[in-house]
Amino acid sequence: MSDESQIQIPRSFIDLFVPPGRVKPTETREVIAERYELCEDLAQGLVDTAETQRWSLGITTEDVLQRIAQGLATMDLPMGEAERGWVLSRLGELISDTRGA
């Protein structure tokens, strides 16, 4: 069994590849898994930056996410707007998880 087959891709991410009115994704599982790993890694990598901004600037999680969204929009990332949106949603979840820990 390959490592790829063990990746649990959230439905929220798979849905990025399902056009309205359709049930099947437009990409293969392998492509979606690759895209998911890229987006999840980016979200995980931004947690420390987000927490530092929130603490040092004394701003809300929403403000932090807005600032990071502006930064991501200016970067030449190999992902589309929907994937960037998913990264921000995931980052929001991760930040919420760290507050409870």
WOFENWO-V98732 format. One line per field, one symbol per residue. ss: DSSP state (2 for helix, 1 for strand, 0 for the rest). phi: phi as a letter, one per 20 degrees, with the letter a starting at -180 (. if undefined). burial: I if it has 24 or more other C-alpha atoms within 12 Angstrom, else O. Layout:
ss: ???
phi: ???
burial: ???
This chain:
ss: 00022200002222222000000000002222222222222222222222222222200022222222222222000000222222222222222222220
phi: .efffefeefgfegffddfgndddfedfffffffffffffffgffegfffffffffemdfgffffffffffffeeeeebeffffffgffffgfffffffee
burial: OOOOOOOOIOOOIIOIIOOOOOOOOOOOOOOIIIIIIOIIOIIIOIIOOIIOOIOOOOOOIOOIIOOIIOOIOOOOOOOOOOIIIIIIIIIIOIIOOOOOO
